[in-house]
Amino acid sequence: MRPSFSSFSSTGLRAGRRALLGAGGLAGLALAMPRIAGAASASPSALAAAAAAASAQPKCHPATDWAAFAARHIQPDGRVIDFNTPQQQSTSEGQSYGLFFALVHNERDMFARILAWTEANLAGGSLAKQLPAWQWGRKPDGGWGVLDPNPASDADLWIAYALMEAGRLWNDARYRTLGRNVLSLATRDEVVSLPGLGRMLLPWPKSVATAPLWRLNPSYMPLQLLRYFQQADPTGPWQEVTDNTLRMFGAVAPRGFAPDWCAWSQDTRAFVADPLKGTTGSYDAIRVYLWAGMLSDKDPARKMLLLNLRGPRQLLADRQPVPESVDTASGAVRGMGPVGFSGALLPYLKALGDTDALATQVARVPGGGGDTSTTPPASSPPAPLPYYEQCLLIFGQAWLDGRYEFGRNGQLQPSWRTLCRPNRPA
């Protein structure tokens, strides 16, 4: 019987993760955590070995994954670049993730530069007045600038969240106020009352949305952020949006897999397949499992949400690889998921207490200690992983090794004192 992590406090789990921090120690971390959870039944020799492994780890975390990402993808002026696109694009999503990662790693200067570039180039100079355009890059005429002025609501929520939590954690009223302004704009422009459902977060402004099929993106609605906004704006729509988001997950994942996109039909008063993307779950949907896995173990919806999203766990239990895509209606899978998908599933598998599957996915990610004994030495270093995969890996790995977690009401709980300088606070 696998140990259940739900019976242990988040404080205890966090302390256990911190004890195993260190460069290259992710595989040891994931493999040792089940032993921590099952310490009551572990043999003395196993406990001694685990203690020796923990004592051998560095006393602080170098966060080399974040450092490598920042060095490659974040320009000195704060622009986050996706090199794997023809336009060499920057997106509001990338800027929002950069802000969040900078906050997690206590990089105040980096945070300020990313914010400044975002405001100047995506928001017409002021996020207090305008939501950011989602896409910026090389134009057909060779110039550079905004390619699509429409905002994307997932990035808007992450920007609002990062700013508000930066204001709290760094005691900076400017960030707190700006974050509330962004949230207010998102509420005004991107939350709509859908006939027969109620208020819901659209993926884009309601000015460009169309009835009677209202398209939705499940990965745009991390429950921890919605919980946070409920507390920050108690008279706003976020309790209703949260309830409808949970209702959505109960309806669109009949086989336990989340779709990339879905829709609300105001004619049939039901969630239906997306009119353009159908029932495919792939590069967007992988984030749904990531957000669910990182949800606080005190959240009352966590157990049911993970049950609704049981599909990946069942696949891995059957010794099937993580797929690149899945038909959420039939459960049919296709292709092999990239390495970033494994990184995204780390919190999900940890939350489920599935230690065997967790160890398998940890071994697949960079630094995870997979078996390379039969792999011939490379003549040159491997190519860097794409921007999006690296983002998924940082989210998953940093949570798993204890660099941050989310509280019951969505508050960010970073572990700055576990970071090696210069990230550590004085």
NORZIRA-V419941 format. One record per residue. N is the residue number from 1. RES is the residue in three letters. PHI is phi in degrees with one decimal (* if undefined). OMEGA is omega in whole degrees, -180 to 180 (NA if undefined). BURIAL is 1 if it has 16 or more other ideal C-beta (glycine too) atoms within 10 Angstrom, else 0. Layout:
n res phi omega burial
N RES PHI OMEGA BURIAL
N RES PHI OMEGA BURIAL
//
This chain:
n res phi omega burial
1 MET * -179 0
2 ARG -75.4 178 0
3 PRO -66.6 179 1
4 SER -98.2 -180 0
5 PHE -79.1 -178 1
6 SER -67.9 -178 0
7 SER -88.3 -180 0
8 PHE -110.4 -179 1
9 SER -69.1 178 0
10 SER -65.1 178 1
11 THR -64.5 180 0
12 GLY -66.0 179 0
13 LEU -64.8 -179 1
14 ARG -65.0 178 1
15 ALA -62.3 178 0
16 GLY -65.0 178 1
17 ARG -65.7 -178 1
18 ARG -61.6 -178 1
19 ALA -64.1 -176 1
20 LEU -113.6 -180 1
21 LEU -69.3 174 1
22 GLY 154.4 179 1
23 ALA -62.6 179 0
24 GLY 72.1 -176 0
25 GLY -99.4 -176 1
26 LEU -63.7 180 1
27 ALA -64.7 178 1
28 GLY -62.3 178 1
29 LEU -61.9 -176 1
30 ALA -65.0 -179 1
31 LEU -77.2 -178 1
32 ALA -83.6 -178 1
33 MET -58.2 176 1
34 PRO -61.0 179 1
35 ARG -70.2 175 1
36 ILE -63.5 -179 1
37 ALA -64.2 -179 1
38 GLY -104.0 -174 0
39 ALA -61.4 -177 0
40 ALA -62.0 -177 0
41 SER -106.7 -178 0
42 ALA -76.0 178 1
43 SER -75.5 178 0
44 PRO -56.3 -179 0
45 SER -66.2 178 0
46 ALA -65.9 178 0
47 LEU -64.0 179 0
48 ALA -64.6 179 0
49 ALA -65.3 179 0
50 ALA -64.1 179 1
51 ALA -64.7 179 0
52 ALA -64.5 179 0
53 ALA -64.5 -180 1
54 ALA -65.6 -178 1
55 SER -68.2 -179 0
56 ALA -80.0 -178 0
57 GLN -77.6 175 1
58 PRO -58.9 -176 0
59 LYS -82.5 177 0
60 CYS -139.3 -177 0
61 HIS -101.4 -178 1
62 PRO -76.9 179 1
63 ALA 50.5 -177 1
64 THR -66.6 178 0
65 ASP -65.4 178 1
66 TRP -66.5 -180 1
67 ALA -61.5 180 0
68 ALA -67.3 178 0
69 PHE -62.5 -178 1
70 ALA -63.0 -179 1
71 ALA -65.2 -177 0
72 ARG -88.1 -167 0
73 HIS -107.0 -176 1
74 ILE -113.0 178 1
75 GLN -70.7 177 0
76 PRO -56.6 -180 0
77 ASP -84.6 177 0
78 GLY 100.2 178 1
79 ARG -80.4 176 1
80 VAL -95.3 -172 1
81 ILE -111.2 171 1
82 ASP -102.1 -176 1
83 PHE -73.5 -177 0
84 ASN -90.4 177 0
85 THR -126.5 -179 0
86 PRO -58.5 -177 0
87 GLN -85.5 -174 0
88 GLN 49.6 -166 0
89 GLN -77.9 165 1
90 SER -119.3 -177 1
91 THR -127.5 175 1
92 SER -62.9 175 1
93 GLU -60.8 -179 1
94 GLY -61.4 178 1
95 GLN -64.6 -179 1
96 SER -67.2 178 1
97 TYR -66.1 177 1
98 GLY -59.9 177 1
99 LEU -60.3 -178 1
100 PHE -63.5 -179 1
101 PHE -63.7 178 1
102 ALA -62.7 178 1
103 LEU -67.6 178 1
104 VAL -56.7 -175 1
105 HIS -100.3 173 1
106 ASN 58.7 -180 1
107 GLU -102.0 -174 1
108 ARG -67.1 180 0
109 ASP -66.4 177 0
110 MET -59.5 180 1
111 PHE -57.5 -177 1
112 ALA -63.4 -179 1
113 ARG -70.6 178 1
114 ILE -63.4 179 1
115 LEU -63.4 -178 1
116 ALA -62.3 180 0
117 TRP -65.3 -179 1
118 THR -60.2 -179 1
119 GLU -63.2 -174 1
120 ALA -68.2 -170 0
121 ASN -105.9 -177 1
122 LEU -110.0 -173 1
123 ALA -121.5 177 1
124 GLY 61.8 178 0
125 GLY 98.4 -177 0
126 SER -155.2 173 0
127 LEU -70.6 178 1
128 ALA -72.7 -176 0
129 LYS -114.9 -172 0
130 GLN -147.4 173 1
131 LEU -68.5 -174 1
132 PRO -73.4 170 1
133 ALA -62.0 -174 1
134 TRP -82.6 -173 1
135 GLN -136.7 179 1
136 TRP -136.6 179 1
137 GLY 172.5 -179 1
138 ARG -75.7 -180 0
139 LYS -84.6 179 0
140 PRO -56.6 -180 0
141 ASP -84.0 179 0
142 GLY 94.8 177 0
143 GLY -78.1 -177 0
144 TRP -125.9 178 0
145 GLY 167.5 -179 0
146 VAL -66.6 178 1
147 LEU -97.5 177 1
148 ASP -142.9 -174 0
149 PRO -76.8 -177 0
150 ASN -68.7 175 0
151 PRO -79.9 175 1
152 ALA -118.9 -169 1
153 SER -67.8 179 1
154 ASP -64.0 178 1
155 ALA -64.3 -179 1
156 ASP -62.3 178 1
157 LEU -67.4 179 1
158 TRP -66.2 177 1
159 ILE -65.8 178 1
160 ALA -58.4 -179 1
161 TYR -63.4 -178 1
162 ALA -60.9 180 1
163 LEU -66.5 -178 1
164 MET -65.1 179 1
165 GLU -74.7 173 1
166 ALA -62.8 177 1
167 GLY -60.8 179 1
168 ARG -73.2 -173 0
169 LEU -73.6 179 1
170 TRP -100.9 179 0
171 ASN 54.1 -177 0
172 ASP -122.3 -176 1
173 ALA -64.9 180 0
174 ARG -61.6 180 0
175 TYR -65.6 -179 1
176 ARG -60.7 -179 1
177 THR -66.7 180 0
178 LEU -64.4 177 1
179 GLY -60.5 178 1
180 ARG -65.6 177 1
181 ASN -65.1 179 1
182 VAL -63.3 179 1
183 LEU -62.3 179 1
184 SER -63.8 178 0
185 LEU -65.1 179 1
186 ALA -63.7 178 1
187 THR -61.7 -178 1
188 ARG -67.5 -169 0
189 ASP -98.6 -168 1
190 GLU -122.1 175 1
191 VAL -108.1 -177 1
192 VAL -135.5 175 1
193 SER -88.1 -178 0
194 LEU -85.8 -179 1
195 PRO -57.2 179 0
196 GLY 86.1 180 0
197 LEU -120.9 -175 1
198 GLY 118.1 -173 0
199 ARG -72.2 -175 1
200 MET -149.7 178 1
201 LEU -84.4 174 1
202 LEU -84.5 179 1
203 PRO -76.9 -177 1
204 TRP -150.0 -178 1
205 PRO -61.9 180 1
206 LYS -65.6 178 0
207 SER -66.6 180 0
208 VAL -111.1 177 0
209 ALA -79.6 -177 1
210 THR -133.3 174 0
211 ALA -96.3 5 0
212 PRO -88.5 176 0
213 LEU -101.7 -178 1
214 TRP -93.9 -176 1
215 ARG -73.7 -178 1
216 LEU -135.0 176 1
217 ASN -122.5 -177 1
218 PRO -59.3 -178 1
219 SER -75.4 179 1
220 TYR -83.6 -171 1
221 MET -125.8 176 1
222 PRO -61.5 -174 1
223 LEU -62.5 -179 1
224 GLN -65.3 177 1
225 LEU -71.4 178 1
226 LEU -64.1 176 1
227 ARG -61.1 -179 1
228 TYR -62.4 -179 1
229 PHE -69.7 173 1
230 GLN -58.7 -180 1
231 GLN -73.3 -177 0
232 ALA -73.5 -176 1
233 ASP -135.2 -172 1
234 PRO -63.4 178 0
235 THR -95.2 -179 0
236 GLY -85.1 -173 1
237 PRO -88.7 -162 1
238 TRP -73.9 174 1
239 GLN -64.8 179 1
240 GLU -66.8 177 1
241 VAL -61.6 178 1
242 THR -62.2 -179 1
243 ASP -60.9 -179 1
244 ASN -73.1 175 1
245 THR -64.9 177 1
246 LEU -63.7 176 1
247 ARG -61.9 179 0
248 MET -59.7 -179 1
249 PHE -63.6 177 1
250 GLY -71.9 -175 0
251 ALA -104.9 -170 0
252 VAL -100.6 -177 1
253 ALA -123.9 -175 1
254 PRO -62.0 179 0
255 ARG -105.1 178 1
256 GLY 89.4 180 1
257 PHE -116.8 178 1
258 ALA -84.9 175 1
259 PRO -85.1 172 1
260 ASP -62.4 -178 1
261 TRP -137.7 172 1
262 CYS -148.0 -179 1
263 ALA -150.1 171 1
264 TRP -106.5 178 1
265 SER -93.9 178 1
266 GLN -76.9 177 0
267 ASP -80.4 -178 0
268 THR -93.8 -179 0
269 ARG 56.5 -178 0
270 ALA -153.5 171 0
271 PHE -77.1 -176 1
272 VAL -134.9 177 0
273 ALA -64.0 179 1
274 ASP -64.5 -176 1
275 PRO -68.0 -179 0
276 LEU -106.8 -175 0
277 LYS -96.9 179 1
278 GLY 67.8 -175 0
279 THR -109.5 -180 1
280 THR -76.4 171 1
281 GLY -118.3 -175 1
282 SER -154.5 -169 1
283 TYR -68.0 173 1
284 ASP -79.3 -172 1
285 ALA -63.6 -179 1
286 ILE -57.5 179 1
287 ARG -70.9 179 1
288 VAL -60.4 179 1
289 TYR -69.0 178 1
290 LEU -61.8 -180 1
291 TRP -63.3 -179 1
292 ALA -63.8 -180 1
293 GLY -65.0 -178 1
294 MET -88.4 179 1
295 LEU -64.0 180 1
296 SER -56.5 178 1
297 ASP -69.2 176 1
298 LYS -95.5 180 0
299 ASP -72.4 -176 1
300 PRO -65.3 -178 0
301 ALA -94.1 -172 1
302 ARG -60.8 -175 1
303 LYS -61.8 -179 0
304 MET -68.7 179 0
305 LEU -62.2 179 1
306 LEU -65.1 176 1
307 LEU -66.2 178 0
308 ASN -62.8 -177 1
309 LEU -106.5 -173 1
310 ARG -77.0 -171 0
311 GLY -55.8 -179 1
312 PRO -59.5 179 1
313 ARG -62.9 -180 1
314 GLN -66.1 177 0
315 LEU -60.3 -178 1
316 LEU -67.7 177 1
317 ALA -64.5 177 0
318 ASP -87.1 179 0
319 ARG 63.4 174 0
320 GLN -93.6 179 0
321 PRO -73.4 174 1
322 VAL -65.2 -177 1
323 PRO -82.0 174 1
324 GLU -75.7 178 0
325 SER -149.6 180 1
326 VAL -143.4 172 1
327 ASP -83.5 -173 1
328 THR -70.2 178 1
329 ALA -82.6 -176 1
330 SER -101.0 -175 0
331 GLY 85.1 180 0
332 ALA -68.3 -177 0
333 VAL -112.4 180 1
334 ARG -147.1 172 0
335 GLY 74.4 177 0
336 MET -104.8 179 0
337 GLY -65.4 178 1
338 PRO -69.0 -176 1
339 VAL -59.0 180 1
340 GLY -59.2 177 1
341 PHE -63.0 178 1
342 SER -62.6 177 1
343 GLY -61.0 180 1
344 ALA -66.2 -177 1
345 LEU -84.4 -177 1
346 LEU -59.6 178 1
347 PRO -62.6 180 1
348 TYR -59.7 -179 1
349 LEU -70.4 176 1
350 LYS -65.1 180 1
351 ALA -62.7 179 1
352 LEU -81.3 -177 1
353 GLY 70.9 -178 1
354 ASP -89.0 -171 1
355 THR -69.6 179 1
356 ASP -65.5 180 0
357 ALA -65.1 178 1
358 LEU -60.9 180 1
359 ALA -61.6 180 1
360 THR -65.1 -179 1
361 GLN -73.8 176 1
362 VAL -59.5 -179 1
363 ALA -64.7 -177 1
364 ARG -88.3 -175 1
365 VAL -87.6 179 1
366 PRO -56.7 -178 1
367 GLY 80.2 -176 0
368 GLY -84.9 175 1
369 GLY 78.8 177 1
370 GLY -63.8 -178 0
371 ASP -70.6 178 0
372 THR -114.3 -174 0
373 SER -65.6 -179 0
374 THR -102.5 -179 0
375 THR -95.0 180 0
376 PRO -65.4 -180 0
377 PRO -62.1 -178 0
378 ALA -77.2 178 0
379 SER -76.7 178 0
380 SER -147.7 -180 0
381 PRO -58.7 179 0
382 PRO -64.3 178 0
383 ALA -65.7 178 0
384 PRO -59.8 176 0
385 LEU -65.8 178 1
386 PRO -60.3 -179 1
387 TYR -49.1 -173 1
388 TYR -65.8 178 1
389 GLU -62.5 179 1
390 GLN -63.2 177 1
391 CYS -61.4 179 1
392 LEU -59.1 -179 1
393 LEU -65.5 -179 1
394 ILE -64.8 177 1
395 PHE -54.2 -174 1
396 GLY -72.0 -177 1
397 GLN -68.5 -178 1
398 ALA -64.3 176 1
399 TRP -68.4 -176 1
400 LEU -63.0 -178 1
401 ASP -90.4 168 1
402 GLY 90.2 179 1
403 ARG -71.9 177 1
404 TYR -162.1 169 1
405 GLU -155.8 180 1
406 PHE -111.2 176 1
407 GLY -76.6 -177 0
408 ARG -57.3 -180 1
409 ASN -96.6 174 0
410 GLY 88.7 -179 1
411 GLN -63.4 176 1
412 LEU -75.7 178 1
413 GLN -122.7 -179 0
414 PRO -78.6 178 1
415 SER -115.0 -175 1
416 TRP -59.0 -176 0
417 ARG -75.4 174 0
418 THR -90.4 -177 1
419 LEU -85.6 173 1
420 CYS -68.5 175 1
421 ARG -61.0 17 0
422 PRO -91.1 -177 0
423 ASN -76.9 -174 1
424 ARG -73.5 177 0
425 PRO -70.8 -179 0
426 ALA -68.8 NA 0
//
